[in-house]
């Protein structure tokens, strides 16, 4: 729809992020993606055909232009009408370029093709190493303190644990005492958690959609949060949205979720109780694991399909986890950082919240004074992962 008099917060005044020289996005394309190809190559003994395909992909992303998926590639038709083929990788929208890189990586490895490598997750070695680490044992044992906390403190602990789950030194240690909690809260630049909880407590328990981000130690606190919502009757059902196939290195799939449930049930103490309750919740339908092709699409949620929109519209609350979901929720644009979160998500069909650590350039909903203080401090505050936000928009 064309706006005749766009506001200062309109997308017309927020250019789409591309990988311009010297930008964070450019460093991802120039450094992170080539390094990932080599990391995947070292982690799994792929045969010569896949090795040659990886060589070709590396050549394309570093020296060539964007080439279409081969017509023989399963699912290639979904990408046929995209408008960026023949252009340089840095010259197209960053969100699209990132997404297509991962799709081409899976194609190079034969992930979707009939044969012995069908369905093999190239990122599984990294995910498994994290999930089986001794640090996870410590974090799971810290859950034993959780039942001792007053409900209000437990609410906040689990929200913050889910929020900061990508910090390897945190996880469930939040529940071990207020000291570590206070240390991390200093990096919280927006905190709408009271409004988020108020929405869950209003009326009869309904459906909560929890859109997952990463697997492994980061998914564990999300699952504990889901259990908390169910046991406190903040939610009658929780729908956990997962990726239908491996994506963005550590994004959570159904396989990853089952591995987390197994990890919890094999632990001791409160973690095992939570794991068993969650297994029963899946069996009984209170916890639904859901995948959708759009979860791996290179587009913002504003372009979601009708069935996905209906799913979110029927929820009491949708919680979007992580940086990528945030970029897709508000649009991967150079928004003025003071753009209200509610305006950037005005299209969303129901109440929506974001739990996100800042690891890319896009951000909305900051108070002018907060923005001024951040700009005067750490130069890379938008991308360093040292700051975070809990944002909420009612409908």
Secondary structure, DSSP 8 states (H G I E B T S, - for coil): ---SS--TTSGGGS-B-B--TTSHHHHIIIIIHHHHHHHHHHHS---HHHHHHHHHHHHHHHHSB-----TTSTTGGGGTT-S-TTSBGGGSBHHHHHHHHHHHHHHHTTSSSSSTTTT--TTHHHHHHHHTSHHHHHHHHHGGGGGGS-HHHHHHHHHHHHHTTT-TTTGGGGGG-HHHHHHHHTTEEEE-HHHHHHHHHSSS-EEEEEE--B-THHHHHHHHHHHHHHHTTSEEEEEEEEBSS--TTTB-BHHHHHHHHHHHHTS-HHHHHHHHHHHHHHHHTSEEEEE-GGGG-SS-GGG--HHHHHHHHTSSEEEEEHHHHHHHHH-SB---TTS-HHHHTTT-SS-EEEEEE--SS------HHHHHHHHHS-TTTTTSS--EEEEEE--
